[in-house]
Amino acid sequence: MGLFDFVKDVGRQVFNTDAEAADNIKQHLEIKTSGLSNLTVDFDDGVATICGDCKNQAVRDQAILIAGNIKGVEKVVADDLKAPAPKPEEPEEKAEFYEIVSGDTLGGIAKKYYGSAGKYMKIFEANRDIISDPNKIYPGQKIKIPLD
């Protein structure tokens, strides 16, 4: 599972032309994500291909979401973005990707997943690199929902 779809016309703008896209996406990932090494990014016609090594699966998921939530990116190919299998003493984080739809709030999403709208901060904290304000989410944005 290495191809992820996103909405091309929403998200943070980090590049103005396709020529600067790969370098700017790579720089944005390096700033926003710790635990990445040997990172390379290619960009062609809305498709960002990210390759490299991740400390764990959570870092890999974070990198995919950050890249996909950049304005101008409609697909992320992450076949060569590698994360080691979790060690037995380190349980794997359970999470699910969720696409924001019109009318969603973090409280409403929290109620759906956790049974309480008041747990919206759990979702916000898991997505701080993507969401700057819990009241500012938009349709088409993809976020991570922690399931544990």
PyMOL CGO cylinders between C-alpha atoms (Angstrom):
from pymol import cmd
from pymol.cgo import CYLINDER

trace = [
    CYLINDER, 0.00, 0.00, 0.00, 2.14, 2.82, -1.26, 0.3, 1, 1, 1, 1, 1, 1,
    CYLINDER, 2.14, 2.82, -1.26, -0.23, 5.16, -3.17, 0.3, 1, 1, 1, 1, 1, 1,
    CYLINDER, -0.23, 5.16, -3.17, -2.35, 7.64, -1.22, 0.3, 1, 1, 1, 1, 1, 1,
    CYLINDER, -2.35, 7.64, -1.22, -4.90, 10.05, -2.73, 0.3, 1, 1, 1, 1, 1, 1,
    CYLINDER, -4.90, 10.05, -2.73, -5.36, 13.61, -1.49, 0.3, 1, 1, 1, 1, 1, 1,
    CYLINDER, -5.36, 13.61, -1.49, -7.25, 16.72, -2.61, 0.3, 1, 1, 1, 1, 1, 1,
    CYLINDER, -7.25, 16.72, -2.61, -4.93, 18.77, -4.83, 0.3, 1, 1, 1, 1, 1, 1,
    CYLINDER, -4.93, 18.77, -4.83, -6.38, 22.23, -4.29, 0.3, 1, 1, 1, 1, 1, 1,
    CYLINDER, -6.38, 22.23, -4.29, -6.36, 22.39, -0.49, 0.3, 1, 1, 1, 1, 1, 1,
    CYLINDER, -6.36, 22.39, -0.49, -3.64, 22.48, 2.13, 0.3, 1, 1, 1, 1, 1, 1,
    CYLINDER, -3.64, 22.48, 2.13, -0.58, 24.49, 3.02, 0.3, 1, 1, 1, 1, 1, 1,
    CYLINDER, -0.58, 24.49, 3.02, 1.14, 26.08, 0.04, 0.3, 1, 1, 1, 1, 1, 1,
    CYLINDER, 1.14, 26.08, 0.04, 4.88, 25.40, 0.09, 0.3, 1, 1, 1, 1, 1, 1,
    CYLINDER, 4.88, 25.40, 0.09, 5.64, 25.76, -3.63, 0.3, 1, 1, 1, 1, 1, 1,
    CYLINDER, 5.64, 25.76, -3.63, 4.55, 27.97, -6.50, 0.3, 1, 1, 1, 1, 1, 1,
    CYLINDER, 4.55, 27.97, -6.50, 5.87, 26.00, -9.47, 0.3, 1, 1, 1, 1, 1, 1,
    CYLINDER, 5.87, 26.00, -9.47, 6.38, 22.30, -10.18, 0.3, 1, 1, 1, 1, 1, 1,
    CYLINDER, 6.38, 22.30, -10.18, 10.10, 23.02, -10.66, 0.3, 1, 1, 1, 1, 1, 1,
    CYLINDER, 10.10, 23.02, -10.66, 10.51, 23.96, -6.98, 0.3, 1, 1, 1, 1, 1, 1,
    CYLINDER, 10.51, 23.96, -6.98, 7.99, 21.45, -5.62, 0.3, 1, 1, 1, 1, 1, 1,
    CYLINDER, 7.99, 21.45, -5.62, 10.29, 18.49, -4.85, 0.3, 1, 1, 1, 1, 1, 1,
    CYLINDER, 10.29, 18.49, -4.85, 12.87, 20.56, -2.97, 0.3, 1, 1, 1, 1, 1, 1,
    CYLINDER, 12.87, 20.56, -2.97, 10.24, 22.49, -1.03, 0.3, 1, 1, 1, 1, 1, 1,
    CYLINDER, 10.24, 22.49, -1.03, 8.26, 19.37, -0.10, 0.3, 1, 1, 1, 1, 1, 1,
    CYLINDER, 8.26, 19.37, -0.10, 11.46, 17.69, 1.08, 0.3, 1, 1, 1, 1, 1, 1,
    CYLINDER, 11.46, 17.69, 1.08, 12.42, 20.75, 3.15, 0.3, 1, 1, 1, 1, 1, 1,
    CYLINDER, 12.42, 20.75, 3.15, 8.90, 20.92, 4.63, 0.3, 1, 1, 1, 1, 1, 1,
    CYLINDER, 8.90, 20.92, 4.63, 9.05, 17.22, 5.59, 0.3, 1, 1, 1, 1, 1, 1,
    CYLINDER, 9.05, 17.22, 5.59, 12.47, 17.64, 7.20, 0.3, 1, 1, 1, 1, 1, 1,
    CYLINDER, 12.47, 17.64, 7.20, 11.21, 20.58, 9.27, 0.3, 1, 1, 1, 1, 1, 1,
    CYLINDER, 11.21, 20.58, 9.27, 7.92, 18.97, 10.32, 0.3, 1, 1, 1, 1, 1, 1,
    CYLINDER, 7.92, 18.97, 10.32, 8.99, 15.35, 10.81, 0.3, 1, 1, 1, 1, 1, 1,
    CYLINDER, 8.99, 15.35, 10.81, 11.74, 13.92, 12.97, 0.3, 1, 1, 1, 1, 1, 1,
    CYLINDER, 11.74, 13.92, 12.97, 12.80, 10.33, 12.47, 0.3, 1, 1, 1, 1, 1, 1,
    CYLINDER, 12.80, 10.33, 12.47, 13.37, 10.50, 8.69, 0.3, 1, 1, 1, 1, 1, 1,
    CYLINDER, 13.37, 10.50, 8.69, 16.71, 9.77, 7.03, 0.3, 1, 1, 1, 1, 1, 1,
    CYLINDER, 16.71, 9.77, 7.03, 17.97, 9.39, 3.47, 0.3, 1, 1, 1, 1, 1, 1,
    CYLINDER, 17.97, 9.39, 3.47, 14.92, 11.36, 2.33, 0.3, 1, 1, 1, 1, 1, 1,
    CYLINDER, 14.92, 11.36, 2.33, 14.37, 12.02, -1.37, 0.3, 1, 1, 1, 1, 1, 1,
    CYLINDER, 14.37, 12.02, -1.37, 11.32, 13.60, -2.98, 0.3, 1, 1, 1, 1, 1, 1,
    CYLINDER, 11.32, 13.60, -2.98, 10.29, 13.68, -6.62, 0.3, 1, 1, 1, 1, 1, 1,
    CYLINDER, 10.29, 13.68, -6.62, 7.31, 15.63, -7.93, 0.3, 1, 1, 1, 1, 1, 1,
    CYLINDER, 7.31, 15.63, -7.93, 5.54, 15.26, -11.26, 0.3, 1, 1, 1, 1, 1, 1,
    CYLINDER, 5.54, 15.26, -11.26, 2.09, 16.58, -12.19, 0.3, 1, 1, 1, 1, 1, 1,
    CYLINDER, 2.09, 16.58, -12.19, 0.61, 16.51, -8.68, 0.3, 1, 1, 1, 1, 1, 1,
    CYLINDER, 0.61, 16.51, -8.68, 2.29, 13.25, -7.63, 0.3, 1, 1, 1, 1, 1, 1,
    CYLINDER, 2.29, 13.25, -7.63, 4.86, 13.39, -4.83, 0.3, 1, 1, 1, 1, 1, 1,
    CYLINDER, 4.86, 13.39, -4.83, 7.08, 10.33, -4.56, 0.3, 1, 1, 1, 1, 1, 1,
    CYLINDER, 7.08, 10.33, -4.56, 8.82, 10.14, -1.20, 0.3, 1, 1, 1, 1, 1, 1,
    CYLINDER, 8.82, 10.14, -1.20, 11.59, 7.68, -0.44, 0.3, 1, 1, 1, 1, 1, 1,
    CYLINDER, 11.59, 7.68, -0.44, 13.79, 7.13, 2.57, 0.3, 1, 1, 1, 1, 1, 1,
    CYLINDER, 13.79, 7.13, 2.57, 13.97, 5.49, 5.96, 0.3, 1, 1, 1, 1, 1, 1,
    CYLINDER, 13.97, 5.49, 5.96, 11.62, 6.11, 8.88, 0.3, 1, 1, 1, 1, 1, 1,
    CYLINDER, 11.62, 6.11, 8.88, 12.25, 5.44, 12.55, 0.3, 1, 1, 1, 1, 1, 1,
    CYLINDER, 12.25, 5.44, 12.55, 8.87, 3.67, 12.79, 0.3, 1, 1, 1, 1, 1, 1,
    CYLINDER, 8.87, 3.67, 12.79, 5.45, 3.33, 11.16, 0.3, 1, 1, 1, 1, 1, 1,
    CYLINDER, 5.45, 3.33, 11.16, 4.08, 6.39, 12.96, 0.3, 1, 1, 1, 1, 1, 1,
    CYLINDER, 4.08, 6.39, 12.96, 6.79, 8.59, 11.37, 0.3, 1, 1, 1, 1, 1, 1,
    CYLINDER, 6.79, 8.59, 11.37, 6.00, 7.05, 7.97, 0.3, 1, 1, 1, 1, 1, 1,
    CYLINDER, 6.00, 7.05, 7.97, 2.29, 7.82, 8.37, 0.3, 1, 1, 1, 1, 1, 1,
    CYLINDER, 2.29, 7.82, 8.37, 3.09, 11.36, 9.51, 0.3, 1, 1, 1, 1, 1, 1,
    CYLINDER, 3.09, 11.36, 9.51, 5.35, 11.99, 6.50, 0.3, 1, 1, 1, 1, 1, 1,
    CYLINDER, 5.35, 11.99, 6.50, 2.66, 10.74, 4.08, 0.3, 1, 1, 1, 1, 1, 1,
    CYLINDER, 2.66, 10.74, 4.08, -0.01, 12.95, 5.65, 0.3, 1, 1, 1, 1, 1, 1,
    CYLINDER, -0.01, 12.95, 5.65, 2.22, 16.03, 5.73, 0.3, 1, 1, 1, 1, 1, 1,
    CYLINDER, 2.22, 16.03, 5.73, 3.21, 15.59, 2.08, 0.3, 1, 1, 1, 1, 1, 1,
    CYLINDER, 3.21, 15.59, 2.08, -0.36, 14.88, 0.99, 0.3, 1, 1, 1, 1, 1, 1,
    CYLINDER, -0.36, 14.88, 0.99, -1.79, 17.88, 2.79, 0.3, 1, 1, 1, 1, 1, 1,
    CYLINDER, -1.79, 17.88, 2.79, 0.36, 20.28, 0.76, 0.3, 1, 1, 1, 1, 1, 1,
    CYLINDER, 0.36, 20.28, 0.76, -1.53, 22.32, -1.79, 0.3, 1, 1, 1, 1, 1, 1,
    CYLINDER, -1.53, 22.32, -1.79, -0.79, 20.99, -5.27, 0.3, 1, 1, 1, 1, 1, 1,
    CYLINDER, -0.79, 20.99, -5.27, -0.23, 17.37, -4.17, 0.3, 1, 1, 1, 1, 1, 1,
    CYLINDER, -0.23, 17.37, -4.17, -2.99, 14.98, -5.18, 0.3, 1, 1, 1, 1, 1, 1,
    CYLINDER, -2.99, 14.98, -5.18, -1.16, 11.68, -4.74, 0.3, 1, 1, 1, 1, 1, 1,
    CYLINDER, -1.16, 11.68, -4.74, 1.68, 10.46, -2.58, 0.3, 1, 1, 1, 1, 1, 1,
    CYLINDER, 1.68, 10.46, -2.58, 3.67, 7.42, -3.64, 0.3, 1, 1, 1, 1, 1, 1,
    CYLINDER, 3.67, 7.42, -3.64, 5.47, 5.94, -0.65, 0.3, 1, 1, 1, 1, 1, 1,
    CYLINDER, 5.47, 5.94, -0.65, 6.49, 2.47, -1.82, 0.3, 1, 1, 1, 1, 1, 1,
    CYLINDER, 6.49, 2.47, -1.82, 10.12, 3.20, -0.95, 0.3, 1, 1, 1, 1, 1, 1,
    CYLINDER, 10.12, 3.20, -0.95, 9.46, 5.01, 2.32, 0.3, 1, 1, 1, 1, 1, 1,
    CYLINDER, 9.46, 5.01, 2.32, 10.55, 2.25, 4.67, 0.3, 1, 1, 1, 1, 1, 1,
    CYLINDER, 10.55, 2.25, 4.67, 9.82, 1.69, 8.35, 0.3, 1, 1, 1, 1, 1, 1,
    CYLINDER, 9.82, 1.69, 8.35, 11.14, -1.27, 10.35, 0.3, 1, 1, 1, 1, 1, 1,
    CYLINDER, 11.14, -1.27, 10.35, 8.72, -3.79, 11.81, 0.3, 1, 1, 1, 1, 1, 1,
    CYLINDER, 8.72, -3.79, 11.81, 7.87, -2.90, 15.40, 0.3, 1, 1, 1, 1, 1, 1,
    CYLINDER, 7.87, -2.90, 15.40, 9.85, -4.67, 18.10, 0.3, 1, 1, 1, 1, 1, 1,
    CYLINDER, 9.85, -4.67, 18.10, 7.81, -6.93, 20.38, 0.3, 1, 1, 1, 1, 1, 1,
    CYLINDER, 7.81, -6.93, 20.38, 8.42, -4.61, 23.35, 0.3, 1, 1, 1, 1, 1, 1,
    CYLINDER, 8.42, -4.61, 23.35, 7.24, -1.61, 21.30, 0.3, 1, 1, 1, 1, 1, 1,
    CYLINDER, 7.24, -1.61, 21.30, 3.57, -2.06, 20.44, 0.3, 1, 1, 1, 1, 1, 1,
    CYLINDER, 3.57, -2.06, 20.44, 2.61, -0.66, 17.06, 0.3, 1, 1, 1, 1, 1, 1,
    CYLINDER, 2.61, -0.66, 17.06, 0.53, 2.51, 17.16, 0.3, 1, 1, 1, 1, 1, 1,
    CYLINDER, 0.53, 2.51, 17.16, -2.99, 1.86, 15.95, 0.3, 1, 1, 1, 1, 1, 1,
    CYLINDER, -2.99, 1.86, 15.95, -4.35, 4.65, 13.80, 0.3, 1, 1, 1, 1, 1, 1,
    CYLINDER, -4.35, 4.65, 13.80, -6.59, 5.23, 10.83, 0.3, 1, 1, 1, 1, 1, 1,
    CYLINDER, -6.59, 5.23, 10.83, -6.54, 7.89, 8.12, 0.3, 1, 1, 1, 1, 1, 1,
    CYLINDER, -6.54, 7.89, 8.12, -9.70, 10.00, 7.89, 0.3, 1, 1, 1, 1, 1, 1,
    CYLINDER, -9.70, 10.00, 7.89, -10.74, 12.47, 5.20, 0.3, 1, 1, 1, 1, 1, 1,
    CYLINDER, -10.74, 12.47, 5.20, -12.51, 15.59, 6.45, 0.3, 1, 1, 1, 1, 1, 1,
    CYLINDER, -12.51, 15.59, 6.45, -15.90, 16.17, 4.81, 0.3, 1, 1, 1, 1, 1, 1,
    CYLINDER, -15.90, 16.17, 4.81, -18.04, 19.30, 4.74, 0.3, 1, 1, 1, 1, 1, 1,
    CYLINDER, -18.04, 19.30, 4.74, -19.63, 19.93, 8.13, 0.3, 1, 1, 1, 1, 1, 1,
    CYLINDER, -19.63, 19.93, 8.13, -17.02, 17.96, 10.11, 0.3, 1, 1, 1, 1, 1, 1,
    CYLINDER, -17.02, 17.96, 10.11, -15.57, 19.26, 13.34, 0.3, 1, 1, 1, 1, 1, 1,
    CYLINDER, -15.57, 19.26, 13.34, -12.87, 17.61, 15.42, 0.3, 1, 1, 1, 1, 1, 1,
    CYLINDER, -12.87, 17.61, 15.42, -15.49, 17.26, 18.16, 0.3, 1, 1, 1, 1, 1, 1,
    CYLINDER, -15.49, 17.26, 18.16, -17.86, 15.45, 15.81, 0.3, 1, 1, 1, 1, 1, 1,
    CYLINDER, -17.86, 15.45, 15.81, -15.10, 13.15, 14.62, 0.3, 1, 1, 1, 1, 1, 1,
    CYLINDER, -15.10, 13.15, 14.62, -14.09, 12.45, 18.25, 0.3, 1, 1, 1, 1, 1, 1,
    CYLINDER, -14.09, 12.45, 18.25, -17.69, 11.59, 19.09, 0.3, 1, 1, 1, 1, 1, 1,
    CYLINDER, -17.69, 11.59, 19.09, -17.81, 9.15, 16.16, 0.3, 1, 1, 1, 1, 1, 1,
    CYLINDER, -17.81, 9.15, 16.16, -14.54, 7.40, 17.09, 0.3, 1, 1, 1, 1, 1, 1,
    CYLINDER, -14.54, 7.40, 17.09, -14.40, 7.77, 20.87, 0.3, 1, 1, 1, 1, 1, 1,
    CYLINDER, -14.40, 7.77, 20.87, -18.01, 8.36, 21.92, 0.3, 1, 1, 1, 1, 1, 1,
    CYLINDER, -18.01, 8.36, 21.92, -17.23, 11.83, 23.28, 0.3, 1, 1, 1, 1, 1, 1,
    CYLINDER, -17.23, 11.83, 23.28, -16.83, 15.14, 21.45, 0.3, 1, 1, 1, 1, 1, 1,
    CYLINDER, -16.83, 15.14, 21.45, -14.69, 16.33, 24.34, 0.3, 1, 1, 1, 1, 1, 1,
    CYLINDER, -14.69, 16.33, 24.34, -11.87, 14.03, 23.23, 0.3, 1, 1, 1, 1, 1, 1,
    CYLINDER, -11.87, 14.03, 23.23, -11.21, 16.15, 20.13, 0.3, 1, 1, 1, 1, 1, 1,
    CYLINDER, -11.21, 16.15, 20.13, -7.84, 17.23, 21.55, 0.3, 1, 1, 1, 1, 1, 1,
    CYLINDER, -7.84, 17.23, 21.55, -6.57, 13.65, 21.16, 0.3, 1, 1, 1, 1, 1, 1,
    CYLINDER, -6.57, 13.65, 21.16, -7.12, 14.00, 17.41, 0.3, 1, 1, 1, 1, 1, 1,
    CYLINDER, -7.12, 14.00, 17.41, -5.69, 17.52, 17.35, 0.3, 1, 1, 1, 1, 1, 1,
    CYLINDER, -5.69, 17.52, 17.35, -2.53, 16.48, 19.24, 0.3, 1, 1, 1, 1, 1, 1,
    CYLINDER, -2.53, 16.48, 19.24, -1.97, 13.56, 16.84, 0.3, 1, 1, 1, 1, 1, 1,
    CYLINDER, -1.97, 13.56, 16.84, -2.17, 15.97, 13.89, 0.3, 1, 1, 1, 1, 1, 1,
    CYLINDER, -2.17, 15.97, 13.89, -0.37, 19.10, 15.13, 0.3, 1, 1, 1, 1, 1, 1,
    CYLINDER, -0.37, 19.10, 15.13, 1.91, 19.02, 12.08, 0.3, 1, 1, 1, 1, 1, 1,
    CYLINDER, 1.91, 19.02, 12.08, -1.13, 19.18, 9.79, 0.3, 1, 1, 1, 1, 1, 1,
    CYLINDER, -1.13, 19.18, 9.79, -3.71, 21.17, 11.78, 0.3, 1, 1, 1, 1, 1, 1,
    CYLINDER, -3.71, 21.17, 11.78, -2.58, 24.49, 13.24, 0.3, 1, 1, 1, 1, 1, 1,
    CYLINDER, -2.58, 24.49, 13.24, -5.90, 25.28, 14.96, 0.3, 1, 1, 1, 1, 1, 1,
    CYLINDER, -5.90, 25.28, 14.96, -8.54, 22.72, 16.02, 0.3, 1, 1, 1, 1, 1, 1,
    CYLINDER, -8.54, 22.72, 16.02, -11.23, 25.04, 14.66, 0.3, 1, 1, 1, 1, 1, 1,
    CYLINDER, -11.23, 25.04, 14.66, -9.64, 25.25, 11.21, 0.3, 1, 1, 1, 1, 1, 1,
    CYLINDER, -9.64, 25.25, 11.21, -10.07, 22.03, 9.27, 0.3, 1, 1, 1, 1, 1, 1,
    CYLINDER, -10.07, 22.03, 9.27, -11.28, 21.80, 5.70, 0.3, 1, 1, 1, 1, 1, 1,
    CYLINDER, -11.28, 21.80, 5.70, -12.98, 19.27, 3.42, 0.3, 1, 1, 1, 1, 1, 1,
    CYLINDER, -12.98, 19.27, 3.42, -10.50, 17.03, 1.66, 0.3, 1, 1, 1, 1, 1, 1,
    CYLINDER, -10.50, 17.03, 1.66, -7.85, 17.30, 4.39, 0.3, 1, 1, 1, 1, 1, 1,
    CYLINDER, -7.85, 17.30, 4.39, -6.64, 13.91, 5.62, 0.3, 1, 1, 1, 1, 1, 1,
    CYLINDER, -6.64, 13.91, 5.62, -5.78, 13.36, 9.24, 0.3, 1, 1, 1, 1, 1, 1,
    CYLINDER, -5.78, 13.36, 9.24, -4.74, 10.51, 11.50, 0.3, 1, 1, 1, 1, 1, 1,
    CYLINDER, -4.74, 10.51, 11.50, -7.18, 9.13, 14.09, 0.3, 1, 1, 1, 1, 1, 1,
    CYLINDER, -7.18, 9.13, 14.09, -5.38, 7.37, 16.98, 0.3, 1, 1, 1, 1, 1, 1,
    CYLINDER, -5.38, 7.37, 16.98, -7.26, 4.17, 17.79, 0.3, 1, 1, 1, 1, 1, 1,
    CYLINDER, -7.26, 4.17, 17.79, -5.56, 3.17, 21.05, 0.3, 1, 1, 1, 1, 1, 1,
]
cmd.load_cgo(trace, "trace")
